[in-house]
Amino acid sequence: MNLPIFTTPSELGHYLQSHRSQAIGFVPTMGALHLGHQSLIDRARHENTLAIVSIFVNPLQFGPNEDLDRYPRQLEIDRVICETAGVDALFVPTPESMGIKDALTQVVPPPMMMSGLCGRTRAGHFQGVATIVAKLLNIVQPDRAYFGEKDAQQLAIIRKIVIDLNIPVDIVGCPTLRADSGLAHSSRNQYLSSTGRSQAAVIYRSLQKAQTLAKGGEIQSQSILTAVKIELATVPEFQLEYLELVDQHTLQSIETVEKIALIAIAGRIENTRLIDNIIVGG
């Protein structure tokens, strides 16, 4: 049986009407599906009766100088991946059907959660993410929704808005899936040459340095961050954007690692922006 594809909220809603008695798992994506997405889909399938995937390249989360126009789009390949993975329905709305317009009501997460990390250079990004994720959760009304832990700031913000807006869904964070080199799977990895992918492995190596130090008893954030920067410097092609140790829930910077914390990093290889993080302490 061919995978059903719906392009409007009303079409999807009509389909879901007869499935509301079943547990629904939802994986929202922007397409260009990779092994990380597939791990989310697999978990959604195993923990629910019905697995729904959405593909929507959200224009609200891209800044004026970002890669909206060239963001990888491969709907036919993604459809085959979803069909092979046992997805029950694919939701591929247009910006028009999602109500994208100048006067669109938007969800504004707490400024303190948006101002640091990626929010420092991506003004409006997380407001755009929160708005569309809230709309998708209202459209699908799943029991559980699955997000990758690689996007730690996004995950923390989504958990916050779901609690604050009383959206009845369990947000499930799933471990980052990595290549053998340690490079986190990402749709933007398609932009990298083989050399770039090899160079980008320094990101995870540096994060592992931080984790090792914290396990060894180091609690001073500055000492941990310095060790990471030294490792990053072994690959001069990597252009660091930020490196921070933060509380994993509030996303606020911390000076000492006295409980579980998050070390997050962003930078560029071959002008491709990559992010990653790892848990330390605890």
C-alpha positions as CSV (number, residue, x, y, z in Angstrom):
1,M,0.0,0.0,0.0
2,N,1.4,3.4,-0.9
3,L,2.2,5.8,1.8
4,P,-0.7,8.4,2.1
5,I,0.5,12.0,1.7
6,F,-1.6,14.9,3.0
7,T,-0.9,18.6,2.1
8,T,-3.4,20.5,4.2
9,P,-4.4,20.3,7.9
10,S,-8.0,19.5,7.0
11,E,-6.9,16.5,4.9
12,L,-4.7,15.1,7.7
13,G,-7.4,15.8,10.3
14,H,-10.0,13.9,8.3
15,Y,-7.5,10.9,8.1
16,L,-6.8,11.0,11.8
17,Q,-10.4,11.2,12.9
18,S,-10.7,7.4,12.6
19,H,-7.4,6.8,14.5
20,R,-7.9,8.9,17.6
21,S,-8.4,5.8,19.7
22,Q,-4.9,4.7,18.9
23,A,-1.6,6.0,20.3
24,I,-0.2,8.5,17.8
25,G,3.6,9.2,17.5
26,F,4.7,12.3,15.6
27,V,8.1,13.2,14.1
28,P,8.2,16.8,12.7
29,T,11.0,17.4,10.2
30,M,12.2,19.8,7.5
31,G,12.9,16.8,5.2
32,A,16.3,15.8,3.8
33,L,15.9,12.8,6.0
34,H,19.0,11.0,7.4
35,L,19.8,8.3,9.8
36,G,19.1,10.6,12.8
37,H,15.5,11.2,11.5
38,Q,15.1,7.4,10.9
39,S,16.0,6.7,14.5
40,L,13.2,9.1,15.6
41,I,10.8,7.4,13.3
42,D,11.8,3.9,14.5
43,R,11.1,5.0,18.1
44,A,7.8,6.6,17.2
45,R,6.7,3.4,15.5
46,H,7.7,1.2,18.4
47,E,6.1,3.3,21.1
48,N,2.8,4.1,19.3
49,T,0.2,2.4,17.1
50,L,0.4,5.1,14.4
51,A,3.5,7.0,13.2
52,I,3.1,10.4,11.5
53,V,5.9,12.3,9.9
54,S,5.7,15.9,8.7
55,I,8.0,17.6,6.2
56,F,7.9,21.4,6.2
57,V,10.8,23.8,5.5
58,N,9.7,26.5,7.9
59,P,10.4,29.9,6.4
60,L,9.8,31.6,9.8
61,Q,12.9,30.1,11.3
62,F,15.3,31.3,8.6
63,G,16.9,34.7,8.8
64,P,17.4,37.0,5.7
65,N,21.0,35.8,5.1
66,E,20.4,32.1,5.8
67,D,20.0,29.1,3.6
68,L,16.2,28.9,3.1
69,D,16.4,28.8,-0.7
70,R,19.1,26.2,-0.9
71,Y,18.1,24.1,2.1
72,P,18.0,20.5,0.7
73,R,14.7,19.4,-0.5
74,Q,14.2,15.7,-1.7
75,L,10.6,14.8,-1.2
76,E,10.6,11.7,-3.3
77,I,13.6,10.3,-1.5
78,D,12.1,11.2,1.8
79,R,8.8,9.5,0.8
80,V,10.6,6.3,0.1
81,I,12.5,6.5,3.4
82,C,9.3,7.0,5.3
83,E,7.5,4.2,3.4
84,T,10.4,1.8,4.1
85,A,10.4,2.8,7.7
86,G,6.7,2.0,8.1
87,V,5.4,5.5,8.5
88,D,1.6,5.5,8.4
89,A,1.1,9.0,7.0
90,L,3.2,11.8,5.7
91,F,2.1,15.5,6.2
92,V,3.7,17.9,3.6
93,P,1.9,21.2,4.0
94,T,2.6,24.3,1.9
95,P,3.4,27.6,3.6
96,E,-0.1,28.8,2.5
97,S,-1.9,25.8,4.2
98,M,0.2,26.5,7.3
99,G,-1.2,30.1,7.3
100,I,2.2,31.7,6.8
101,K,1.5,35.4,6.3
102,D,2.6,38.8,7.6
103,A,-0.1,39.0,10.3
104,L,0.4,35.4,11.6
105,T,0.0,35.1,15.3
106,Q,3.3,33.8,16.7
107,V,4.4,32.0,19.8
108,V,7.2,33.8,21.7
109,P,9.2,31.6,24.1
110,P,10.9,33.1,27.2
111,P,13.5,35.6,25.9
112,M,16.1,34.2,28.3
113,M,15.9,30.9,26.5
114,M,16.2,32.4,23.1
115,S,18.9,35.0,23.7
116,G,22.0,32.7,24.1
117,L,23.6,29.9,22.1
118,C,22.1,29.9,18.5
119,G,19.8,32.7,19.4
120,R,22.7,35.2,19.6
121,T,23.2,35.1,15.8
122,R,19.7,33.8,14.7
123,A,17.3,36.5,15.7
124,G,13.7,35.3,15.4
125,H,14.7,31.7,14.8
126,F,13.3,30.1,17.9
127,Q,10.1,32.2,17.7
128,G,9.6,30.8,14.2
129,V,10.3,27.3,15.4
130,A,8.0,27.6,18.4
131,T,5.2,28.9,16.2
132,I,5.3,26.2,13.7
133,V,5.9,23.4,16.2
134,A,2.9,24.6,18.2
135,K,0.8,24.7,15.0
136,L,1.9,21.1,14.0
137,L,1.2,19.7,17.5
138,N,-2.3,21.3,17.4
139,I,-3.0,19.9,13.9
140,V,-1.7,16.3,14.6
141,Q,-2.7,16.1,18.3
142,P,-0.2,13.3,18.9
143,D,0.3,11.4,22.2
144,R,4.1,11.8,21.8
145,A,6.3,13.9,19.6
146,Y,9.9,13.1,18.9
147,F,12.9,15.5,18.6
148,G,16.6,14.9,18.4
149,E,18.8,15.9,21.3
150,K,21.4,17.4,18.9
151,D,19.1,20.5,18.7
152,A,19.3,20.9,22.5
153,Q,18.2,24.6,22.6
154,Q,15.2,23.8,20.4
155,L,14.3,20.8,22.5
156,A,14.4,22.8,25.8
157,I,12.3,25.6,24.3
158,I,9.7,23.2,22.9
159,R,9.4,21.4,26.2
160,K,8.8,24.8,27.9
161,I,6.1,26.0,25.5
162,V,4.3,22.6,25.7
163,I,4.2,23.0,29.5
164,D,3.3,26.7,29.5
165,L,0.6,26.4,26.8
166,N,-0.9,23.2,28.2
167,I,-0.4,21.3,25.0
168,P,-1.3,17.7,25.8
169,V,1.7,15.8,24.3
170,D,4.7,14.1,25.7
171,I,7.9,15.5,24.2
172,V,10.4,12.7,23.7
173,G,14.1,13.7,23.3
174,C,16.1,11.1,21.4
175,P,19.9,10.6,21.5
176,T,22.0,12.1,18.7
177,L,22.9,9.6,16.1
178,R,26.5,9.9,14.8
179,A,28.7,8.7,12.0
180,D,31.7,6.5,12.8
181,S,33.8,9.7,13.0
182,G,31.5,11.1,15.7
183,L,30.0,13.8,13.4
184,A,26.4,14.2,14.3
185,H,24.0,13.4,11.4
186,S,22.4,16.6,10.0
187,S,20.6,17.5,6.8
188,R,23.3,20.2,6.3
189,N,26.1,17.6,6.2
190,Q,25.1,17.3,2.5
191,Y,26.9,20.6,2.0
192,L,30.2,19.2,3.1
193,S,32.9,17.6,1.0
194,S,34.5,14.4,2.2
195,T,37.4,16.5,3.5
196,G,35.0,18.8,5.3
197,R,33.2,15.9,7.0
198,S,36.6,14.6,8.2
199,Q,37.5,18.0,9.5
200,A,34.1,18.4,11.2
201,A,34.8,15.3,13.4
202,V,36.8,17.6,15.6
203,I,33.6,18.9,17.0
204,Y,32.7,15.7,18.8
205,R,36.3,15.0,19.7
206,S,36.4,18.3,21.5
207,L,33.1,17.6,23.3
208,Q,34.5,14.2,24.5
209,K,37.4,16.1,26.0
210,A,35.0,18.1,28.0
211,Q,33.1,15.0,29.1
212,T,36.3,13.3,30.2
213,L,37.4,16.3,32.2
214,A,34.1,16.5,34.0
215,K,34.1,12.8,34.8
216,G,37.5,13.2,36.2
217,G,36.2,15.8,38.7
218,E,36.8,19.1,37.0
219,I,34.0,21.4,37.8
220,Q,35.3,24.8,36.6
221,S,33.5,25.7,33.4
222,Q,36.4,27.9,32.2
223,S,38.9,25.0,32.5
224,I,36.6,22.7,30.6
225,L,35.9,25.2,27.8
226,T,39.6,26.0,27.5
227,A,40.4,22.3,26.9
228,V,37.7,22.2,24.2
229,K,39.1,25.2,22.4
230,I,42.6,23.7,22.4
231,E,41.2,20.6,20.7
232,L,39.2,22.6,18.2
233,A,42.4,24.5,17.3
234,T,43.9,21.3,15.9
235,V,41.6,21.9,12.9
236,P,42.1,25.6,11.9
237,E,39.5,25.2,9.2
238,F,36.8,25.1,11.9
239,Q,35.4,28.6,12.6
240,L,34.0,28.7,16.1
241,E,30.7,30.6,16.5
242,Y,30.1,29.8,20.2
243,L,31.1,27.4,22.9
244,E,29.1,27.5,26.2
245,L,28.4,25.4,29.3
246,V,24.8,25.9,30.3
247,D,22.0,24.5,32.5
248,Q,20.3,21.9,30.3
249,H,16.8,23.2,31.2
250,T,17.1,26.9,31.5
251,L,20.0,27.3,29.0
252,Q,21.7,29.8,31.2
253,S,25.5,29.9,31.4
254,I,27.0,28.3,34.5
255,E,30.4,28.8,36.2
256,T,30.8,25.5,37.8
257,V,29.5,22.0,36.9
258,E,27.8,20.8,40.1
259,K,25.0,18.8,38.4
260,I,24.2,17.6,34.9
261,A,25.0,20.4,32.4
262,L,25.1,20.9,28.7
263,I,28.2,21.9,26.7
264,A,27.0,23.3,23.4
265,I,29.0,24.3,20.3
266,A,28.4,25.9,16.9
267,G,30.7,26.7,14.1
268,R,31.4,26.4,10.4
269,I,33.3,24.1,8.1
270,E,33.4,25.0,4.4
271,N,30.9,27.8,5.3
272,T,28.4,25.1,6.6
273,R,27.0,25.8,10.0
274,L,27.1,22.8,12.3
275,I,25.9,22.5,15.9
276,D,26.4,19.8,18.5
277,N,26.4,19.2,22.3
278,I,27.1,16.7,25.0
279,I,26.0,16.2,28.6
280,V,28.6,16.6,31.3
281,G,28.7,16.2,35.0
282,G,26.1,14.6,37.2
